[in-house]
């Protein structure tokens, strides 16, 4: 039931879909076996639909892309990074509710 707006990072699309994105990208570092990761997935799908055009949502499976997780010092999952202009603006570790997530992300949208 994944939203078609959520970008799955396969490694070769990291530069184009995240670093070169014209809108901020909320990157979800997750794994299939992670319960809290599965718990926030519907929230991220909702955001990808609601904020389409002002925010992109991307997912990185840490088991498949250990190098990316290592590059950003991901030690716990889920970890969400808001990347804007190729730079990390916000880091959120652990599952959070939608309002807490929006509180951290919205100040970085639309400017």
C-alpha positions, -999 to +999 in steps of 0.1 A: +000+000+000+030+023-005+023+057-019+036+062-054+049+095-042+075+079-018+108+075-036+128+043-029+165+050-028+184+023-047+218+039-044+221+052-079+193+077-075+205+092-042+222+122-059+193+130-083+164+123-059+178+136-027+209+158-030+198+176-062+161+178-053+145+212-057+123+206-027+134+194+008+135+156+011+125+137+042+147+106+041+135+076+062+164+052+071+145+020+079+146-018+078+119-044+071+124-061+105+120-028+124+086-024+142+088+013+148+098+018+112+067+000+101+046+021+125+057+054+110+054+043+074+017+053+070+025+088+084+053+092+059+030+080+031+004+106+042+029+134+042+041+124+007+006+129-005-003+160+015+030+179+009+035+168-027+053+196-045+068+211-013+083+180+003+096+147-011+097+116+010+124+090+004+131+056+020+166+040+024+167+004+035+197+003+059+203-034+053+206-028+015+225+005+017+248+003+047+272+028+030+246+055+030+236+047+066+273+049+076+279+081+058+252+098+078+261+081+111+228+062+114+230+041+145+193+037+154+163+033+131+140+047+122+161+079+117+146+106+095+168+132+079+154+164+063+178+173+035+175+206+018+200+219-007+221+188-002+225+196+035+209+179+066+186+204+083+168+182+108+175+147+123+147+128+141+156+095+157+128+071+166+091+069+157+073+101+162+037+111+156+026+132+127+022+165+146+057+162+161+071+154+127+054+184+110+066+207+138+102+198+129+098+197+091+074+226+082+097+255+091+120+242+063+093+241+036+085+267+010+113+292+014 
